Amino acid sequence: MIHYVIEQFSSSGDLLATYSLHDIDLPELQRLFNIAPSNPMYDMYPIGTDQRSRLEVASGKRFDLDTYNYYVTAEEE
């Protein structure tokens, strides 16, 4: 089964943390990132200001977009 998480990276590209997403499904992620419904979103998608607020709620974390890079990505359970 596939679930979606947020990965936080340093500016040098080191993975710092992984956060689970709650109460958000694939169709909502596709809308949030303007992705076609046929795309299962298996790649990494950078989180910007347009996605920040909703994904902070879904992850329970605050994002510092000026210091770190954040991506939504798929993981297999």
C-alpha positions in Angstrom: 0.0 0.0 0.0 1.2 3.5 -0.9 1.1 6.4 1.5 2.4 9.9 1.2 4.9 11.7 3.4 6.8 14.9 3.6 10.6 14.7 3.5 12.6 17.6 4.9 16.1 18.3 3.4 18.9 20.6 4.4 20.1 23.2 1.8 23.0 20.8 1.1 20.6 17.9 0.3 20.8 15.9 3.5 17.6 14.2 4.5 16.7 15.6 8.0 13.2 14.2 8.8 10.2 12.5 7.4 6.7 13.5 8.4 3.5 11.4 8.0 0.5 13.0 6.3 -2.9 12.7 7.9 -6.4 13.4 6.6 -5.3 14.1 3.1 -5.8 11.8 0.1 -4.3 11.4 -3.3 -7.0 13.4 -5.1 -6.5 16.3 -2.8 -2.7 16.2 -3.2 -3.2 16.1 -7.0 -5.4 19.2 -6.8 -2.9 20.9 -4.4 0.0 20.4 -6.8 -2.1 20.8 -10.0 -1.3 17.2 -11.0 -3.5 15.2 -13.5 -5.8 12.6 -11.8 -4.1 9.8 -13.8 -0.7 10.6 -12.1 -0.2 8.5 -8.9 2.4 11.0 -7.6 5.3 8.6 -7.1 7.9 11.3 -7.7 9.0 14.0 -5.3 7.0 17.2 -5.4 8.5 20.4 -3.9 6.4 22.2 -1.4 6.0 25.9 -2.0 3.9 28.7 -0.5 0.8 27.5 -2.4 0.9 24.1 -0.7 2.4 25.1 2.7 -0.7 25.9 4.8 -2.6 22.7 3.9 0.4 20.4 4.3 1.3 22.0 7.6 -2.1 21.0 8.9 -1.9 17.5 7.4 1.5 16.9 8.9 1.2 18.8 12.2 4.5 20.5 11.5 5.5 24.0 10.6 7.8 24.5 7.6 10.7 26.9 7.3 10.8 27.3 3.5 13.6 29.8 3.7 16.0 27.4 5.4 14.9 23.9 4.4 13.5 22.1 1.3 10.3 20.0 1.7 8.9 17.5 -0.7 5.8 15.3 -0.8 6.7 11.8 -1.9 5.2 8.3 -1.9 6.3 5.5 0.4 5.3 1.8 0.3 4.0 0.4 3.6 
